[in-house]
Amino acid sequence: MAEFPASASPGAPGAAGAPPVSAALLAYALMGAAGVAGLVSSGVSFIAPLFGLLGIAAVIICHVKRGEAQGSWVAPHLRWMIRTFWFSLLWSCIGWLLVLTIVGIVIAVPLWLVVSLWILYRVLRGYLLFKDSKPVPGM
């Protein structure tokens, strides 16, 4: 087997391979579209799942490209988007559990709106740092 120097591994600082900037940008666009769709649909069940696929596509891209981005300024952005997706899914599921109680419908719809606004906040905050090639702080 051939041995490669550590600096030649993808994602290592100074490596020949560039971080997956295009993939992260695509993930931001998909997650932003999913957030806007969630805000516009305000939890309408026949519209929201179609746009939920955009969020699923974004998180898949982030998970696939995470190893390639390791050690670069793009890696915190991918973690940021992954956490955005999973926490928004958690709160959306809590909203659906509230809907099942029927009384919770009054709480679920505003919860879904808040989750959509939170997604948009995270996408905008992350993208503003991304366009300046800065990592997300604390990630």
ZALUM-261457 format. One record per residue (C-alpha): residue number from 0; x, y, z. Coordinates in pm, 1 decimal. Each point is the difference from the previous one (the first is absolute). Layout:
N
(vexke NUM,(X,Y,Z))
...
***
This chain:
139
(vexke 0,(0.0,0.0,0.0))
(vexke 1,(115.2,348.4,-73.2))
(vexke 2,(41.4,235.1,290.5))
(vexke 3,(-107.7,358.7,-37.3))
(vexke 4,(125.1,288.0,209.6))
(vexke 5,(-248.8,139.8,251.7))
(vexke 6,(-17.1,335.1,-179.7))
(vexke 7,(-129.7,-168.4,-316.6))
(vexke 8,(-317.2,-126.4,165.3))
(vexke 9,(-318.8,174.7,-110.6))
(vexke 10,(-121.7,264.0,243.1))
(vexke 11,(337.7,38.6,174.4))
(vexke 12,(125.9,355.7,36.2))
(vexke 13,(213.6,82.7,-300.0))
(vexke 14,(-132.8,-297.8,-196.1))
(vexke 15,(-34.9,15.3,-375.0))
(vexke 16,(-376.0,-60.8,23.0))
(vexke 17,(-215.7,302.5,64.4))
(vexke 18,(-276.4,-2.5,262.1))
(vexke 19,(-349.4,-76.4,-135.9))
(vexke 20,(-108.2,363.6,-30.1))
(vexke 21,(-256.5,-67.2,-274.8))
(vexke 22,(-161.5,-280.3,198.0))
(vexke 23,(-31.6,219.7,309.3))
(vexke 24,(-147.7,281.5,-207.9))
(vexke 25,(-252.0,-242.8,-150.2))
(vexke 26,(-89.0,-123.5,349.4))
(vexke 27,(-61.2,358.0,114.9))
(vexke 28,(-222.5,63.9,-302.6))
(vexke 29,(-201.7,-318.5,50.6))
(vexke 30,(-41.0,55.8,373.8))
(vexke 31,(-99.7,362.4,-60.6))
(vexke 32,(-261.4,-106.6,-253.8))
(vexke 33,(-133.4,-256.1,246.8))
(vexke 34,(-23.2,268.4,269.0))
(vexke 35,(-184.0,240.4,-228.5))
(vexke 36,(-236.4,-277.6,-108.1))
(vexke 37,(-69.0,-87.7,362.7))
(vexke 38,(-73.2,364.2,76.3))
(vexke 39,(-230.2,40.3,-300.1))
(vexke 40,(-182.9,-328.4,55.8))
(vexke 41,(-31.6,61.8,377.0))
(vexke 42,(-27.9,-370.1,60.3))
(vexke 43,(-245.0,-90.7,-278.5))
(vexke 44,(62.8,-371.9,-14.1))
(vexke 45,(-35.7,-55.8,-374.8))
(vexke 46,(248.8,277.2,-87.2))
(vexke 47,(262.5,-22.2,275.8))
(vexke 48,(122.2,-358.4,-62.3))
(vexke 49,(76.5,79.3,-363.4))
(vexke 50,(228.9,279.4,107.4))
(vexke 51,(129.3,-205.2,293.2))
(vexke 52,(177.7,-204.4,-264.5))
(vexke 53,(216.6,305.8,-65.7))
(vexke 54,(116.6,-5.7,361.3))
(vexke 55,(65.2,-373.6,-19.3))
(vexke 56,(206.4,50.7,-316.0))
(vexke 57,(196.9,276.5,175.2))
(vexke 58,(81.5,-214.3,303.5))
(vexke 59,(102.8,-293.0,-220.8))
(vexke 60,(239.7,227.4,-189.6))
(vexke 61,(141.3,126.0,330.4))
(vexke 62,(50.7,-351.2,135.8))
(vexke 63,(162.6,-123.1,-322.6))
(vexke 64,(239.9,295.5,-27.7))
(vexke 65,(83.4,24.1,371.7))
(vexke 66,(309.0,-221.4,-26.0))
(vexke 67,(129.3,187.8,-302.8))
(vexke 68,(-34.8,331.3,185.9))
(vexke 69,(176.6,-121.4,315.1))
(vexke 70,(257.3,254.7,116.2))
(vexke 71,(-120.4,278.9,-228.5))
(vexke 72,(-210.2,308.5,67.7))
(vexke 73,(-293.7,-174.8,-174.5))
(vexke 74,(-26.9,-279.7,260.7))
(vexke 75,(-170.2,216.7,266.6))
(vexke 76,(-255.1,111.1,-259.9))
(vexke 77,(-90.4,-359.3,-80.3))
(vexke 78,(-36.4,-80.2,372.3))
(vexke 79,(-212.2,315.3,36.7))
(vexke 80,(-237.5,-114.7,-273.9))
(vexke 81,(-14.5,-357.6,133.1))
(vexke 82,(-94.7,126.1,345.8))
(vexke 83,(-251.5,240.9,-150.0))
(vexke 84,(-170.7,-287.0,-180.1))
(vexke 85,(-12.0,-243.0,293.0))
(vexke 86,(-120.7,253.4,256.1))
(vexke 87,(-265.0,132.5,-238.9))
(vexke 88,(-114.0,-357.9,-63.1))
(vexke 89,(-24.5,-59.0,375.1))
(vexke 90,(-214.9,308.9,57.0))
(vexke 91,(-215.2,-72.8,-305.7))
(vexke 92,(-68.1,-351.0,131.4))
(vexke 93,(-93.6,145.4,337.3))
(vexke 94,(-247.0,218.8,-189.6))
(vexke 95,(-148.9,-306.3,-168.5))
(vexke 96,(-34.8,-173.0,337.3))
(vexke 97,(-187.0,306.4,122.5))
(vexke 98,(-232.0,-18.5,-301.6))
(vexke 99,(-90.3,-356.8,94.1))
(vexke 100,(-135.9,125.6,329.8))
(vexke 101,(-233.5,233.6,-196.3))
(vexke 102,(24.5,258.1,278.9))
(vexke 103,(362.2,54.5,-96.3))
(vexke 104,(-85.8,127.1,-349.5))
(vexke 105,(-11.0,349.9,144.8))
(vexke 106,(360.1,-46.3,116.0))
(vexke 107,(129.0,-206.4,-295.1))
(vexke 108,(-57.7,250.4,-280.6))
(vexke 109,(183.6,285.9,177.3))
(vexke 110,(274.1,-248.2,93.2))
(vexke 111,(46.5,-91.2,-366.6))
(vexke 112,(15.1,368.7,-93.0))
(vexke 113,(265.9,61.6,265.9))
(vexke 114,(199.3,-302.1,-124.2))
(vexke 115,(-15.2,135.4,-357.1))
(vexke 116,(118.3,342.5,116.4))
(vexke 117,(278.1,-164.5,201.2))
(vexke 118,(111.8,-194.1,-309.7))
(vexke 119,(10.3,322.7,-201.9))
(vexke 120,(197.7,173.6,275.9))
(vexke 121,(254.6,-283.2,5.4))
(vexke 122,(28.1,-5.4,-379.2))
(vexke 123,(47.0,377.4,-22.2))
(vexke 124,(247.6,16.8,289.1))
(vexke 125,(202.0,-289.7,-138.5))
(vexke 126,(-6.9,128.1,-357.3))
(vexke 127,(119.3,347.3,101.1))
(vexke 128,(304.8,-159.5,161.1))
(vexke 129,(37.2,-246.3,-289.3))
(vexke 130,(17.7,270.4,-267.4))
(vexke 131,(289.9,157.1,189.7))
(vexke 132,(175.2,-340.2,26.4))
(vexke 133,(-26.4,5.8,379.2))
(vexke 134,(-91.5,-304.5,211.8))
(vexke 135,(-308.8,2.9,221.1))
(vexke 136,(118.6,92.3,350.7))
(vexke 137,(-36.6,-263.8,267.1))
(vexke 138,(-24.5,-291.5,-240.9))
***
